[in-house]
Amino acid sequence: MNKKINAAVFPVAGLGSRFLPATKATPKEMLPIVDKPLIQYGIEEAADAGITKMIFVTGRNKRAIEDHFDSAYELEAELASKDKRDLLRIARSVAPKGVEFVYVRQSSALGLGHAILCAKPALADEPFAVVLADDLIKGDTGAVQQLITASSNNEGPVIGLEAIEPHQSRAYGIVEIRERIGENVIASNMVEKPNPEDAPSNLGVVGRYLLPYEIFEVIENLPTGSGGEIQLTDALAVLARRDGVLGVSLQGQRFDCGSKLGYAKANIEYGLEHSEIGNNLRAYLAGLVG
Ligand code: G1P
């Protein structure tokens, strides 16, 4: 995929029911990792990779996401009048400079493939990134940038991969490997959430994708798949069987923030590096295990 990636799609319409009651009135993407909402990490990762158009596929009860990336006049005026400059700077820097936000709605929960299809009217005929904010990837280079770098000579889709334990296959799209290129692979097929005995490899898709615009035509013609939903993995499988799909082994530590344990671990790891609380948290944790 040689063309520059200008746009990223963030599917954020999910109910987040695994985090009830926290998500009863708050979008799960707004849950903080220390002091920053999960979705903001995803936006920053995309912006760091040069992406300037952020497309949210939202649903009911997701207004807090729109408010978060908008200016907050009363808050800013209050902080300015009290001369709280550091806090004012934090409040004002939520939306990266030069970035445009677009909101489209997914009115029914018909799956990830359907959510991506909802973003079609907001995109020109161009390749685009998809970021699933639940998958928080902590590393020196952002995961979207890793995909872009690895894709240099590749016109087709590029996906992030991670080795998983066999018993976890029911939680992931799993690739069938045609060829290994260093740490990366060319996938010849993909299966959404197979049983361990049916998994074609131990490489699971994590929530980062670069997709060609033609994926829309493929999604439009898909039958429903796993869980009775329109699956992005099934659309990618069509392209994998035809031309292959580049799978990039992502560097960094991934936290599955769609699970309570992954979310708790992310809070600890990011907390340990936080300038304000890192040292005290480290001492506290040492005391717990000491
Ligand atoms: C989605 C995708 C799956 C992928 C996973 C990564 O599943 O459908 O292929 O492996 O994200 O997090 P979900 O976690 O939304 O059920």
Boltz pocket constraint, residues with backbone or C-beta under 6 A from the ligand:
constraints:
  - pocket:
      binder: B
      contacts: [[A, 112], [A, 132], [A, 135], [A, 171], [A, 172], [A, 173], [A, 174], [A, 192], [A, 193], [A, 204], [A, 205], [A, 206], [A, 207], [A, 232], [A, 233], [A, 258]]
      max_distance: 6.0
